[in-house]
Each structure stands twice: as structure tokens, then as C-alpha cells.
């Protein structure tokens, strides 16, 4: 019981269409790994500062509060980037499912517009995630402290 040549070609074409977005999903997965690692580092950096804050007073207290504000801002940006990246991955996964479904005529309507719309939305979401990541990296670079804190 073998498939006719046209059906095999159709299946092969469906797989080709679905594989390209899968590479995009892989890249988004790696990006999510980087983002979660950065979020973990932000949290790890904030915990000792919060403990110090409880014991500090005067100028040291204000300095620690400022550092924690910057870490909180960075955390929010990374969280936004993680959310947008996850949305992008979900939209790409839906695109893959729709491409596969449309090829095998599981649905009798044209899915070209929904597929294109979802793909554009996924790219916009990914662009938003990359922008949030870029802003977070710039804040991290601007607020970096190497060596003893300077008392000016």
C-alpha cells in the first residue's frame, strides 16, 4: 500500500514548508535560554543587595536603593523580552500547524492570510523582544560597577 507519487510530493513539500519555521523556533529557543540566564543573574545580583539594604543607612542606603531600582528595571525588560519571545515562538508553532493542515486539506478554506498574518505578528513580537533585550544590555553596560564603589 504505497502512496501515489503526487501525494508523496505533497507530503515532501509540506515538510519543506514546515522545516523553515522550525529553524526559527530553534533560534528563538536559544534566545530564550540567553534571556533566562540574564534574568537569573539579575536576581542573583539583587538578593545580596536587598540583604545589605536592610542594614545600611544614609548614603549607602540610597546607593543600594538606586542599584536595586536599576536591577528591577533590567528585570522588567528581560521579562518583557521573554514574554515577547515566547509569544513569537507560539505564533510560529501555530504557523507550522496551519501550513501542515492546509497542505493535507484538513481545512477547506484558504489559510494563506492567517498564516501570513501570524508570521508577521511573530516577527513583530520577536523584534519587540530584541529591542527590550538591547535596552536591557545598554542599561547593564551603563550601570556597570567594576572595583570599589567610588565616593564622590
Secondary structure, DSSP 8 states (H G I E B T S, - for coil): ----HHHHHHHHHHHHHHHHHHHHHHHHHHHHHHHHHHHHHHHHHHHHHHHHHHH--HHHHHHHHHHHHHHHHHHHHHHHHHHHHHHHHHHHHHHHHHHHHHHTTSSSS--HHHHHHHHHHHHHHHHHHHHHHHHHHHHHHHT---SS----
